[in-house]
Amino acid sequence: MKRYTLREKMNGIPEPPGKVWFWELEAAVIEAERCVECGTCVAVCPSNSIGVDPDTNLPELVKMCTGCSLCWDFCPRGGLRYEALWPPSTPTVTEDRISAMTTRVDSADPYWKITGGPPGDGLGAVLERFAVRSSKRTEGVQDGGAVTAILSGLLAAGEIDGALVSKPSSDPNQPWRGVPTIATTPSELAAAAGSFYNQTMALAEMDLSSYDLPPSPRIAVVGTPCEIQGIRAMQSRRWSTGNHRIDAVVLTIALLCTKSFDYEALMLRELVDRRGVDLDRVSKVDVTRGRMIVEYRDGEIAVDEPVKAFHGAALKGCDECADFLGRSADLSVGSVGSAEGWTTVLVRSERGRLAFQQARAQLDVRDLDDPDALIRLDGLDKRIAERSLQRKLDPDLPLFIDYEEHVRAYEGTDRRPAVTSR
């Protein structure tokens, strides 16, 4: 696409050098169905010109675009080279407290590319790795309840003022839809426990003006790898980001993620319309060993099918992602690599280690069961991403990997190829 085609078509006037408008992002990412609904473009816009369309949950222009190019530069499906954010930089720790920081990318490091090579092989930068579960089980947690326990411990210790998480939508017409929120109390964290298999434009919620928070708040963020990529990029290159307080983020927790879904396509079309699922009776939705499991509150299994049967409901932009492990986060968490009922925790930074230590009294901790399971699924994710990019150049190339390989990777084990586990 010619760089300024859209603007020139609108007014016939060539653009000055350096201008990239929201319309370029709209054409190349949103209209091309490559958007992963992370909300980075909303959070990075210095003029608050980008919002969220309530009907589509996609970015939209809400007032004049200035052509600053930041929405394009920091979009994980636009101009952002997210692998340049690996490994994470060393955080600043003051008086044994988690503190906000400005990260610095070292251009001399041999960062991994989709074409392969170190240090993308293995688990990436990991200081410690554990299988973890909450000592006191919270109703509704997805695996071991580690994320809820860690955030609750940090909140009780006064290390954070709130956490960006997902909670159930209050719209009765959208059951089992996750929406972003800043949880500031233990009860709000407990209400956000569990999984929602849809993206939420989470970073758009970093406009904190509607929350009762201190003037200099400290916020933890729980999100998919693409959301953490956006945060890390914005922290690496600081400037005014309008109303969205990325400077307040003091801890990032990445959810191990192979794919996320469009809410209406998965929950309403695939589950309700095609399979007759009563969402009001559902107690849990899960993806385990390559299967989609939907369970009712009385224990009845409503759906138990290969997850490949739901591929049409997945976000197409997820196929391009090679960051299953959330390499730029402080903590990476998920179910893969741990036995059922436990959560895998990869501690990736000193800031992550401090946060984990603050909450350790509330956790049962043991050695990770199967770290090779993480490496296998990460390798598969990278091959899918590489082929997805190749197919953009040659659309006739077949997709040589399908979800059966996910099942084969975990055959005979209890390891779980997570999609989005909150």
N, C-alpha and C positions, 0 to 999 in steps of 0.2 A: 504494500500500500504506500503510495506516495505520501511523504510526510505531512504535507499541508493540504492534501486534496480536499478534505471536508470543509475547511475554513475558506479556501479559495472558491469553492463551489457556492458557498453561502453569500459572499459579498464581492467576489471577483478581484480581491486585493491580495497580492502575495504577502505572506507573513514574514516578519523580521526573523533573523536567525535565532535559534534557541527556544522558540515557542513550540510547545506541544500542548494541545488542548484536550479537555475531557472527551471531546468527540472522537479523538483518535483512540483513546482507551475504550470508549463505548463500542466502536466499530471492530477493533482487533480482539477484544476480550469479552465484553458483555454480549453483544449481538452475535458473536461467533460461538457463544455457549461455552466459553472457557473460564468464566468467572467461578471462583471457589467460595465466594461469599464470606471472605475473611474480614472485610470492613477496613482494610488498610487505607484504601483511597479516601474514605470518609475521614479517617483519623488524621491523615497527613496533610489534608488541604488547609493551607494557612488562611484562606478567606471564608472557610465554612460554606463553600459553594456546592459541596456534594452531600447528598442525603441518601436515605433508603426509601425506595418505592414500597409502600405498605402492601401493595397487591402482589408484587413479584419478589420481594425481599432482595432486590438487586440495587446496585448504586444508581442514582439518578442526579442530574444537575438540578439544583433548587434555586440557584441564582447565578449571576454572571461568572463565567470562567475567566481567569486572568492569564491562562496559558503558561503557568509557572512550570509545568511538566512533572510536578511531584507525584501526582496520582499515577502517571505512567512509570516513573522511575522506581517507585517502591511497590508496584503491583507484582506479586509472586508469579503472575502469568503475563506480565508486561515486561518492563525493563529491569526488574530486580534479578541480579545474579545471586540467588540466595546461598549457594554453596560457598560464596566468599565470606559468609558469616561463620563458617566452621573453622576451627573450634571456637567456642565462646571466649571472650576476653576475661581477664582476671578482674573481679569486682573490687570495689572499694568497701572496706568494712571499718566502721568507726565505733570504738568503745563496745565491741562485741555485738553490735546491732547491724541488722541488714540495712544497707543504705542505697539510695538511688545512685546511679552511675552513668557515665558516658563510656560506652565501649569504643575500642579502637581496633580497626582491622589492619593486620600486618600484610601488606601486599606481597611480601617476600615468601610467605608460607605457600607450600605446594598444595593448594586447595584441590579437593576432589572435583571432577567434572563428570557429566553424565557419560562421557566416553570412557570413564573408569580411571582407576589409579588411587594410590594412597593420598591422604589419610581417610578416604571414604570407606575403605574396607574395614571390617570389624565393627565394633560398637561405637567408634569415634572417641571423643574425649570423655573418659569416665574415671572419676576419682574413686567411687565405691559403687557397688551394685548389690542389691538385696531382693529377697522375696519378703513382702511385708503384708500384714493385715492389722486392722484396728483391734486393740485389746478389748474395746467395748463396741460390739457390733451395732451399727446404725441401720435402722430399717430403710430399705430402698437402695443401699449401696450396690454397685455393679459387681465388683470383685472382692478385694479385701478391705475396701473402705479406706484405703491409705490416704487418698487426696483429702477427703473430708476430715480425717484425723489430723493430718499435717496442718491444714488451714485452721482448724479449730484450736490447735495448740499454739499457733502463731498469733491468732487473734487474742487468746487468753493471756499470752505473755506480753501483749502490747507491741509486738513486732510489726504487725500490719493493722491498718484501720479498716480494711475490707478486701474482698476478693471478687474479681470478675469471673462469674460462673454462669451456668445455664439453669433456669428454673422452668417448670411447666407453664405453658401459656394459660392465661386466665380466660381466653376465648373459648366458650363451650363448643364452638364449631371447629376447633383445632386441637382435639385431644392428642396427647403425646407429642406435642410440638415444643421444642425447647426455645426459650427466648433469653437474651442476655440480661444480666442484672448484676449489680454490685451488692454482694451479701456483706452485712456489717455486724451480724449477730450469729451466735451458734445455731439458733433456730432457723435462721435464713440459710445457713450453710447446710443444715440437715435437710431442709426442703428442696435443696438443689442436688442432693445425692442421686446417683444413678446415671443412666445414659439416655441421650436423645440423638437419634441418628439423622440429624439435619444440621447444617451450618446455620449460624445465627447473625452474621454480620457483627460479630462480637466487638470488634475494636471501635465500631461506631458508638458503643455504650461508654467509651472513655471520656465523653463529655460528662463530667461529674457534678455539674451545677444543680442537678435535681436531687442529689443525695446530701445527707447531713454528715459532712466530713470535715476534718480540720483544714485549715488554710493550706498546709503542706501535707497532703495525705500520702500514705504509703499503701500501695495496692499490689496484691498478688494477682496474677492472671493465669487461669487454667484454660488452655486452648489447644487446637490442633496445630501441627507443625507449621502450616502456612500462616496462621495467626501469630505465632511466635517469631517467624521470619520477618513479618512486617514490623513487629515491635523492635527486634534487634536492629533492623536497618534504620529505623527512626532514631533509636538511641545512639547509633553510630555516627549519625550526621545531624547534629542538633540545630534547630532553628524554631521559630514560633510555629506551632502547629494548630493555630486557631483555638477552639474551645476544648480540644481533646488532649487530656493530660497524660501523654505518654511518659512525661518526666516523673510521674507519680509511681510508675511501675518499678517495684523493688524485687520482685521474684516472678519468674516465669516457669510454669509447669506444662510441659508438652504431653499431650495424649498420643500414645502410639496409634497410628492411623494409616490404614491402607486406602480408605475411600470413605466419602461421606455422600449423603443422599439428598435429593430434593424432597421436601416434606410431602407435598401433595402427591408426587409421583409414587413415593414409597408407602406412606401411611394410608392415604385415601384411595388412590387408584389400585395399588397392588394388594394391600391388605384388606381394606374395607370392601371395595367394589368387586375385585376379582376373587377374593377368598372368603368374604363374608365375616371378617373379624369384627367383633364388638369391642371397639377401643375403650369403652367405658368399663369393661370387665378386665382389661389387661393389667397385669402386675409387673411384667418385665418383658423387654425386647432385648435380644442379645444375638450376637454373631459369634459362634464358637466352632472351631474345626471346620471352617468352610460352610457352615449351615446357618440359616436364619431361624431363630427360635423365638416364638411368641407364646407367652404363658399367661393364663388367666389366674385370678386371685385364688380360685378353688383348687389350683394345681393342674387343671386340664391344659394340655398343650394344644394351642390353637393352630400353630404353624410350625413345621419342622421340615425345611426344604433346603437344597443347596443354594448358597447365596448367589450363585451365578444366575439363578432364575430371576433375580431382582436387579441385574446389571443395568437394564434400561432405565431404572429410577436413579442411578448414581449420577453425580455431577461429572460431566465429561472432562472438566479441567483437572480432576483428581488423577486422571491417567498420566498426566505430565509430571506428577510430583515424584521425586526420588528421595524424599525425606521422611520415610516411615518412622525413623527413630527420634525425630525431634532434636537434631544435633545441636541447635543453637540455644536450647533452653538451659535453665539451671537444674531442673529435674525433668526426667522423662519417665512416664508411668504408663502402665497398661497391663494386659493379662498375658501376653506372649512371654514365654520363658518361665512362668510360674505355674504351680499346680492350681487346680480349681479352688477358689475361695481365697487366693492370695494375689497380691499385686506386685508386679515387677517395678522396681524403682532404680533408675540409673542416676547417680549423683554426678553432675557434669561440671560443676563450678564450686568455688569456695562459698559463694553465696548460697548455693543449693545445699552444701554440706551443713552450713550453719542453720539453715531452716530445718533440715532433717533432724539435726541434733536437738533443736528446740522442741520438736514434737515426739522425740523417740520414746519418752516415758509413756505415751499413749499407744505404742505400737508393739506388736510381736514381730521380731526380725530374725530372719535366718538367711543362709546362703541361697543365691539364685539357683533354681532347679535346673534350667536348661538354657544357658546363654546362647548356645548354637542355634536354637529356634529363632532367636531375634536376628541372627546373621542370615539365616536362610530366607526369612521373609523379607528382610531388607534387600537382599540380593535380587529377589523376585521383583520387588517394587522398582528397583533401578532398571531392570531389563524392560519392564512395562513402560517406564518413562522414556527410555531410549527409543523403543519401537514407536511410541506415540509421537515423538519428535521426528523420527524418520518418515512416518506416514504423512506428516504435514508437507514434506517435500515430494513424497510419492504416495498419493492416496490409494493406489492399487495394492500396496503392501498389505498382506494379511496381518491380523492380530494373532501372533503365534503363541500367546500366553492366555490362558483362561483360568477361571477360578478352580478348576479341577487340580491345578498345580498347588493351590493353597491347601486343598484337602490332602494331597499326597505328602506335602511338607510336614504335616502333623499327624499322619496316619499312625494309629496305635499309641498316641500320646494324649495328654489332657491339655496341651498348649493351645492357646486360642488366638487366631489371627484377628485382632481387634479392628474395628472400623473406627468408631468414636466412643470412648468409654470415659464418662465423667464421674 
